[in-house]
Amino acid sequence: MEGVEQISRSAADELYNLTHSEMHVDLINLEPFVEKMLSAVTKGRFLPRHHTAGDMPIIHCATIGSVQRQLMAK
C-alpha cells in the first residue's frame, strides 16, 4: 500500500473483506490515513447499527407502484 495516502470507506470495506477471506492477503506499508480508515471499518463491523430517521419521515411502500408514486411526488 506504499504511496496510497487516502482511500474511501467503501474501498476500506472491500480491503477488509479481502483480508478476512479465504485468500491470504496482508496489507503492508499503510499510510496513517489508510490505517485509520481500515481501523474505522473494522470497528464498525463489530458495533451494533442504529438507524435513525432524523427529520425525514419514514414512508412505508407495499408495492413498487407506491414507491414510484412517492418518488414522483412533488
N, C-alpha and C positions, 0 to 999 in steps of 0.2 A: 504493500500500500504506500510505499515511499513516494512522496510527491503529491499524493492526493490530500488536499488540505480541507476539503469540505465534501459532505455527502448529505443527501436528503434523508429524511426519516424513512421514507419508503425504500431507499437503497440500503439503509442500515438494516431494515427489516428483512430484506432479501439476503443480505450477508449473514444475518442471524440464522435464517433458515438453512443456508449452506453450511455454516459451522456446526449446526445441530442436526445434520442429516447423516445418511449412511456413508456419504463421501467423506473422506478425511480432508478437511480444509483448515489451515492455520492462517490467521491474519497476523502479519508482522509489519514492523516499521510504521505503526499508526501515528499519524499526526494528532495533537491534542484534541482538536475539534472532532475528528472522526472517532476517536476513542470515547469522547463524551457522548456522541450520538449513539454509538453502539451500546454504551452503558445504559443510556436512557431507554432504548428499545428493550434491552434485556430486563431491566427492572420492570418495565411496563408489561412484560409477558406474565409476571407473577403477581401483579396488583389487581384487585377487583376493579371492574369497569363500572363507572357510574355515569349514566346518561341523564342529562337534564335538558328540559325543553327550552330553558331560557325564556325569552319574551315571545317566542314563536308558538302559536297554538299547534297542538298535535291534531292532525286530521286523519281519521280512520277511513280508508277506502276499501270497500269489499270487492270491487271489480276493477278491471283495467279501465273500463269506461269512466268510473268515478275518479280514477287517477287522472285521466285525460281531461276531464271537466275541471278538476282542481288546478291543473297546470295551465289551462286556457283561461281561467277566471282572472278578471282584472282586479 
